[in-house]
Amino acid sequence: MSSAQGTAAEEGMLVTLCYEANDSCHRTLHPFRIQLAVYLACALGTLITVLGNLLVVIVISHFKVLHTPTNLLLLSLALADLLLGLTVLPFSTIRSVESCWYFGEDFCRLHTFLDTLFCLTSIFHLCFISIDRHCAICDPLLYPTKFTVRVACIYIGVGWSVPMAYTSVFLYAKAIEEGLGRFLQDVPCVGSCQLLFNRLWGWLNFPVFFFPCLIMIVLYVKIFTVANKQARLINNMNRSIGSQLHIGASIRERKAAKTLGIAVGVYLLCWLPFTIDTMVDSLLNFITPPVLFDILIWFAYFNSACNPLIYVFSYRWFRKAVKLVLTHGIFCSKTSTADLYQE
């Protein structure tokens, strides 16, 4: 082999590596059109996540009529999803397309911390919202006294503090990292930014994500059953007395049940594939191809973009609030006291 050929071979090897090092990760090269398509898709998902949740934060914060316990949960949920879109998704996009991490080990740890924190916080809030909706539909008379602003603030505090403590322990506690070394896979190659992919993390993630999911399923099934039962009773009452007074209430109950059913369905679609793969992959020595893993994790990210669409965008008051904000601005004091529920 000539020196020119040797140089070319070495250069070819360097092209397929993230860094010029023996322990560097291999870089998966894609055609430019595929890279561009993936960049555009990820950028669109990030933009929807940021703008959608930013609108939720602005609307609920600005309009005084929306300062209710339920909407406080929605506001905190939107904040978590907004921060995920601002601080995590741009760097995850580059890692997914380039198949390498170019931002250093320290920022890799911070990125993983924020990623896990915001995703877990979002899931906890979805679970708390299901509890709130269960109380509102299944026990409407006692709901105003059971779910107060104080209770909502407690839920919000738990929804942020538990994920923060859980993630901090496994990312920044040296004793945990050293004591559980036998659970860890081989040292990852340089440029992977896969701090948490070990057998223990895979098994711990499953209950952390699955139990909120199970709670949501049980509560939403009960909500759906009770809402349909209430709708049938209202319809029977209308037929017996010939009144149309409760038709609107019946329609609202059916719409609420349908919306909640869509919410839990999207949650399962987005999170269960990633969660199950994380657990199963830890048993099979991490054989999931990087491309498939990126697809699964972006499906999970997509749930943060869906949250404002599912929980807020379907409501008439939100569309009215967005129109007022866009036409008058958020600094107009008159709009902050507008009655968004008035037909």
SESEKE-203484 format. One line per 10 residues: number of its first residue (from 1); for each residue x negated, y negated, z of C-alpha. Coordinates in steps of 0.25 Angstrom, whole numbers, m for minus. Example, Ala and Ser with C-alpha at 12.3 -4.5 7.8 and 13.67 -1.06 7.14 Angstrom:
2
1	m49:18:31 ~ m55:4:29
! end
This chain:
343
1	0:0:0 ~ m5:m14:m4 ~ m6:m25:6 ~ 5:m33:m1 ~ 14:m21:0 ~ 10:m19:14 ~ 14:m34:17 ~ 27:m32:10 ~ 30:m20:18 ~ 27:m27:31
11	35:m39:26 ~ 47:m30:23 ~ 46:m24:37 ~ 46:m38:43 ~ 59:m42:36 ~ 66:m30:43 ~ 61:m34:57 ~ 67:m45:66 ~ 53:m49:71 ~ 38:m46:67
21	36:m36:78 ~ 36:m21:79 ~ 48:m20:89 ~ 56:m29:80 ~ 70:m26:76 ~ 73:m22:62 ~ 81:m33:54 ~ 93:m28:45 ~ 92:m36:32 ~ 105:m39:25
31	108:m45:12 ~ 109:m60:12 ~ 124:m60:8 ~ 127:m50:20 ~ 119:m59:30 ~ 127:m71:25 ~ 140:m64:26 ~ 137:m60:41 ~ 132:m73:44 ~ 145:m80:39
41	154:m69:46 ~ 147:m71:59 ~ 147:m86:58 ~ 162:m86:55 ~ 165:m78:67 ~ 156:m87:76 ~ 163:m99:70 ~ 177:m93:73 ~ 173:m90:87 ~ 167:m103:90
51	178:m112:84 ~ 189:m103:89 ~ 185:m103:103 ~ 181:m117:103 ~ 195:m121:99 ~ 200:m113:111 ~ 191:m120:121 ~ 194:m134:115 ~ 209:m131:115 ~ 211:m125:129
61	202:m135:135 ~ 208:m147:129 ~ 223:m145:130 ~ 228:m145:145 ~ 240:m137:142 ~ 231:m125:139 ~ 224:m126:153 ~ 230:m113:158 ~ 224:m100:164 ~ 226:m92:151
71	219:m103:143 ~ 208:m104:152 ~ 204:m90:149 ~ 206:m92:134 ~ 197:m104:136 ~ 186:m96:143 ~ 187:m85:133 ~ 186:m95:121 ~ 173:m101:128 ~ 167:m88:129
81	169:m85:114 ~ 165:m99:110 ~ 152:m97:117 ~ 150:m84:111 ~ 152:m90:97 ~ 142:m101:100 ~ 131:m94:107 ~ 131:m80:103 ~ 137:m78:89 ~ 127:m86:81
91	115:m78:86 ~ 123:m65:85 ~ 126:m69:71 ~ 111:m70:67 ~ 108:m57:75 ~ 118:m50:67 ~ 114:m55:53 ~ 99:m55:55 ~ 99:m42:64 ~ 89:m49:73
101	88:m58:85 ~ 79:m70:83 ~ 82:m78:95 ~ 73:m72:106 ~ 75:m62:117 ~ 79:m72:127 ~ 90:m78:119 ~ 94:m64:115 ~ 97:m61:130 ~ 105:m74:131
111	112:m71:118 ~ 116:m57:123 ~ 120:m63:136 ~ 129:m73:130 ~ 135:m63:120 ~ 139:m53:131 ~ 144:m64:140 ~ 153:m71:131 ~ 158:m58:125 ~ 161:m52:139
121	167:m65:143 ~ 176:m65:131 ~ 181:m51:134 ~ 183:m54:149 ~ 192:m66:145 ~ 200:m58:135 ~ 203:m48:146 ~ 207:m59:156 ~ 216:m65:145 ~ 223:m52:144
131	225:m52:159 ~ 231:m66:158 ~ 240:m62:147 ~ 245:m49:154 ~ 249:m58:166 ~ 256:m68:158 ~ 264:m58:150 ~ 266:m47:160 ~ 268:m56:172 ~ 273:m69:167
141	280:m74:180 ~ 267:m72:189 ~ 257:m76:178 ~ 256:m91:181 ~ 253:m88:196 ~ 243:m76:193 ~ 235:m82:181 ~ 231:m96:186 ~ 219:m105:182 ~ 211:m99:194
151	213:m85:189 ~ 209:m89:175 ~ 197:m96:180 ~ 193:m83:188 ~ 195:m74:175 ~ 186:m84:167 ~ 176:m84:178 ~ 176:m68:178 ~ 176:m68:163 ~ 163:m76:162
161	155:m72:175 ~ 157:m57:174 ~ 151:m56:159 ~ 140:m66:163 ~ 136:m57:175 ~ 137:m44:167 ~ 129:m49:156 ~ 118:m56:164 ~ 115:m44:172 ~ 112:m36:160
171	105:m46:152 ~ 97:m54:163 ~ 95:m45:175 ~ 81:m39:174 ~ 84:m28:184 ~ 96:m23:176 ~ 88:m22:164 ~ 76:m15:170 ~ 85:m6:179 ~ 93:m1:167
181	82:1:158 ~ 85:16:156 ~ 98:11:149 ~ 91:3:139 ~ 88:7:125 ~ 75:5:119 ~ 69:m9:119 ~ 76:m16:107 ~ 68:m22:96 ~ 64:m36:95
191	75:m44:88 ~ 87:m36:92 ~ 93:m44:104 ~ 100:m31:110 ~ 98:m33:125 ~ 110:m26:130 ~ 111:m14:121 ~ 108:m3:130 ~ 116:9:135 ~ 120:3:148
201	125:m10:142 ~ 133:m2:132 ~ 140:6:143 ~ 142:m7:151 ~ 148:m15:140 ~ 159:m5:137 ~ 167:m6:150 ~ 164:m21:151 ~ 171:m23:137 ~ 180:m11:138
211	187:m14:151 ~ 192:m28:147 ~ 196:m22:134 ~ 204:m11:142 ~ 211:m22:151 ~ 215:m30:139 ~ 221:m18:132 ~ 229:m14:144 ~ 234:m28:147 ~ 237:m31:133
221	245:m18:131 ~ 253:m22:143 ~ 255:m36:138 ~ 260:m31:125 ~ 270:m21:131 ~ 275:m32:141 ~ 276:m43:130 ~ 284:m33:121 ~ 293:m29:133 ~ 296:m44:136
231	299:m47:121 ~ 309:m36:120 ~ 316:m40:133 ~ 317:m55:128 ~ 322:m50:114 ~ 333:m41:122 ~ 337:m53:130 ~ 338:m62:118 ~ 347:m52:111 ~ 356:m50:123
241	358:m65:126 ~ 357:m69:111 ~ 346:m79:115 ~ 334:m84:107 ~ 327:m90:119 ~ 316:m80:122 ~ 313:m77:107 ~ 300:m86:108 ~ 296:m79:121 ~ 297:m65:114
251	289:m70:102 ~ 278:m75:111 ~ 277:m62:119 ~ 276:m54:106 ~ 265:m64:101 ~ 257:m63:114 ~ 258:m48:114 ~ 253:m48:99 ~ 242:m58:102 ~ 237:m50:114
261	237:m37:106 ~ 229:m43:95 ~ 219:m49:105 ~ 216:m35:112 ~ 215:m29:98 ~ 205:m39:93 ~ 197:m37:106 ~ 196:m22:104 ~ 192:m23:90 ~ 181:m33:93
271	175:m27:106 ~ 178:m12:107 ~ 169:m8:95 ~ 157:m16:100 ~ 159:m11:114 ~ 161:4:110 ~ 149:3:101 ~ 140:m3:112 ~ 143:9:121 ~ 142:20:111
281	130:14:105 ~ 123:15:119 ~ 125:30:119 ~ 120:32:104 ~ 107:25:106 ~ 112:12:100 ~ 114:17:86 ~ 124:6:81 ~ 119:m1:69 ~ 116:m16:71
291	125:m20:60 ~ 137:m12:66 ~ 133:m18:80 ~ 134:m32:74 ~ 147:m29:68 ~ 153:m24:82 ~ 147:m36:90 ~ 153:m46:80 ~ 166:m39:81 ~ 165:m42:96
301	161:m56:94 ~ 173:m58:85 ~ 182:m56:97 ~ 178:m70:101 ~ 182:m76:88 ~ 196:m69:89 ~ 199:m73:104 ~ 203:m88:100 ~ 211:m82:88 ~ 219:m72:97
311	221:m79:110 ~ 222:m94:105 ~ 224:m96:91 ~ 237:m88:90 ~ 244:m98:99 ~ 251:m110:94 ~ 246:m119:105 ~ 232:m117:101 ~ 235:m120:86 ~ 242:m133:91
321	230:m136:101 ~ 220:m134:89 ~ 228:m144:80 ~ 228:m154:91 ~ 213:m153:94 ~ 210:m154:79 ~ 219:m166:76 ~ 217:m174:89 ~ 203:m169:94 ~ 200:m163:108
331	198:m177:114 ~ 212:m182:113 ~ 218:m182:127 ~ 232:m182:121 ~ 230:m168:115 ~ 225:m162:128 ~ 239:m163:134 ~ 247:m158:122 ~ 257:m147:124 ~ 252:m136:115
341	264:m127:119 ~ 275:m136:114 ~ 281:m131:101
! end
